[in-house]
Amino acid sequence: MSEIKVSGLHKSFGKVHVLRGLDFEVQKGEGVILLGANGCGKSTLMRSICGLTPTDQGEILIQDQSLQKASRRKVMAMRNKVGVVFQKFNLVGNLSVFQNVLYGALGSSRWGLLGCMGPFASQEKREKVMACLERVSLADKADRKAEELSGGQQQRVAIARMLMQEPEIVLADEPIASLDPKSGQEVMELLWDVVQEQGLTVICTLHQLDIALQYGERFIGMKAGQVDIDARKGAITKAELEGLYRGQVRVDAPENWKGVSELQTSAA
């Protein structure tokens, strides 16, 4: 059984055909890097796998269960198995680091939001928050407001929040795009260590090819809404991956457009 299976997936926004018949599978514990130029459909694909963007045709299976055929309650249960690390952290800046991580338990709390508020959280949950913060080396920042931390530290808080959720699948959408090269390298190393320690399945979108080649086990490359490359590490070169950023790469590009998008290949 695949952890994620995408079959014949299509999605349009108005006249823009964004996803154009995607097919691939991701196995349990696999680390996949999703590559492609801005506008190729990566974010729409990631949001579709999260169940946040409804699709027009095709199917997404999460652990052999169809997102398209599931009830709303079932979709919510499936989402609880999927942890997301966003580019812009999505923390509540004026709340403590502790409280932000505690929100990761919201999906499993029998008391809903109330059970994930610091004063009402169980001792077990409070101890788990501190364990998650310890894992990302931020236990000493638990009482600080999230907005007082650096960008790299905030992304580490987001990783701790994801750990608090206890997901089985992780979707990391450009997790280092907002960080300087040094912080980005540290965050990628932490994220990859965490998912490997726990045997999690991960799909991570990146632009930086040097970092992608450093961490990826498998590369899925998108171009104009379709899968253009699907190859394992060692079977693909950097030069071949650079081809994803040349020619007609965007889903909204006219057929005669031959521009070259900006390519980020700097090493962190």
Secondary structure as GFF3:
##gff-version 3
##sequence-region A 1 268
A	DSSP	beta_strand	4	13	.	.	.	ID=ss1
A	DSSP	beta_strand	16	26	.	.	.	ID=ss2
A	DSSP	beta_strand	31	35	.	.	.	ID=ss3
A	DSSP	alpha_helix	42	50	.	.	.	ID=ss4
A	DSSP	beta_strand	57	62	.	.	.	ID=ss5
A	DSSP	beta_strand	65	66	.	.	.	ID=ss6
A	DSSP	alpha_helix	72	79	.	.	.	ID=ss7
A	DSSP	beta_strand	82	85	.	.	.	ID=ss8
A	DSSP	alpha_helix	97	102	.	.	.	ID=ss9
A	DSSP	three_ten_helix	103	108	.	.	.	ID=ss10
A	DSSP	three_ten_helix	112	116	.	.	.	ID=ss11
A	DSSP	three_ten_helix	118	120	.	.	.	ID=ss12
A	DSSP	alpha_helix	123	135	.	.	.	ID=ss13
A	DSSP	three_ten_helix	139	141	.	.	.	ID=ss14
A	DSSP	three_ten_helix	146	148	.	.	.	ID=ss15
A	DSSP	alpha_helix	151	165	.	.	.	ID=ss16
A	DSSP	beta_strand	169	173	.	.	.	ID=ss17
A	DSSP	alpha_helix	181	197	.	.	.	ID=ss18
A	DSSP	beta_strand	201	205	.	.	.	ID=ss19
A	DSSP	alpha_helix	209	215	.	.	.	ID=ss20
A	DSSP	beta_strand	218	223	.	.	.	ID=ss21
A	DSSP	beta_strand	226	232	.	.	.	ID=ss22
A	DSSP	alpha_helix	238	242	.	.	.	ID=ss23
A	DSSP	three_ten_helix	243	245	.	.	.	ID=ss24
###
